[in-house]
């Protein structure tokens, strides 16, 4: 049987599978602008909770979920007040908490899954979807898989928070814990190679090399930032920077889109100081869960990165307590921050706090002023780190006002411009070349493929795939005919 014939056979089975389960797939265009969501789906969503394992929740893989109505509204974001940041420019973050899984990575998973699904390159009736991750991506992939009624295999480091493992098991995913912490990505890749060799029923959706990850963020996250900025810019506002922990390098792809609208924007890549791979070609373990490192992801367009910012993981953990312990909240209220702003800080998980600290550092480094606006992403919330808060309390004792004051001065007011690097042309080329040692020597890519990633036209074509993908999704939905059924 030819590959084309096999693909058609799988596609026919997939269409029938979705027809029986009454599954309609959203287009990227609908995730960007949910006003385009079919009325039939919107009616279903009125009866479906955000966390329900229901296929209509595929349409909630957007930054525009209205948690009050259960339908859609504007972009979910909030601003960290200057009383907390200590800098003149405005720092605003998109809110990942309001995705179905409580984290925005469910979007990256959809971006990797759906192109293969609608082309007959993945059979949900007989194959398992493998989601290699440092945390939230495999949660997103497991959720997408559950909505499609297909088996999921989640791979993540054994030292990730207990909440992640418990959630994955509750949704029915097979869970594989690899050695180490957030920075042990190679161990995840090694497990993927083992699965390729020993389990023929698995398809691996590797967020670090699947361009669908970056394409989703380029269009959905990038446009969400642009729309949120227009809502807050006022008469003199300037979108000065976009700040993103690299992780799989999907989220930072929103910066590629933003540069098409704001050519002078600074795009900053963030990593842990304890594992300064981009800053110093360094390595090590750290406690900023979910950002991954020790390599440059294949899908990171480093040519579009202006700066690298390393953040001390201790500052993130101290801020986690400051933002969530009663004494910390009381102290922050006494700085003049509103009660609403202080309460909203629970929407920042550890990696979101990392992005906040990096934004403060970047604002100081480039001497930004009151008309400058920095956007970042608050990827998940403290709900995924309650066990970490308990561990910190047990290890360090009761959190008091004196400790809150010290943490505030150290992590936020004391955020400095050290452990940063502004990237010139050859600095970016050096980071590009660093991909060789992971992707060519270890992961089966070729030098020719690597060289193509340095060409700006490659990225223009890659991000431009979304129109073709939307056409294929629409064609797929036509075959299931679900929207035509009552």
Buried (B, 14 or more C-beta within 10 A) or exposed (E): EEEEEEBBEBBEBBBEBBBEBEBBBBBBBBBBBBEEBBEBBBEBBEEBEBEBBBBBBBBBBBBBBEEEEBBBEEBBBBBBBBBBBBBBBBBBBBBBBBBBBBBBBBBBBBBBBBBBBBBBBBBBEEBBBBBBBBBBBBBBBBBBBBBBBBBBBBBBBEBBBBBBBEBBEEBEBBBBBBEBBBBBBBBBBBBBEEBBEEEEEBBBBBBBBBBBBBBBBBBBBBBBBBBBBEEEBEEEBBBBBBBBBBBBBBBBBBBBBBBEEBEEBBBBBBBBBBBBBBBEEBEBBBBBBBBBBBBBBBBBBBBBBBBBBBBBBBBBBBBBBBBBBEBBBEBBBEBEBEEEBBBBBBBBBBBBBBBBBBBBBBBBBBEBEEBBBBBBBBBBBBEBBEEBBEBBEEEEEEBBEEBBBBBBEBBBBEBEBEBBBEBEEEBBBBBBBBBBEBBBEBBEBEEEBBEEBBEEEBBEEBBEBBEEBBEBBBEBBEBBEBEEEE
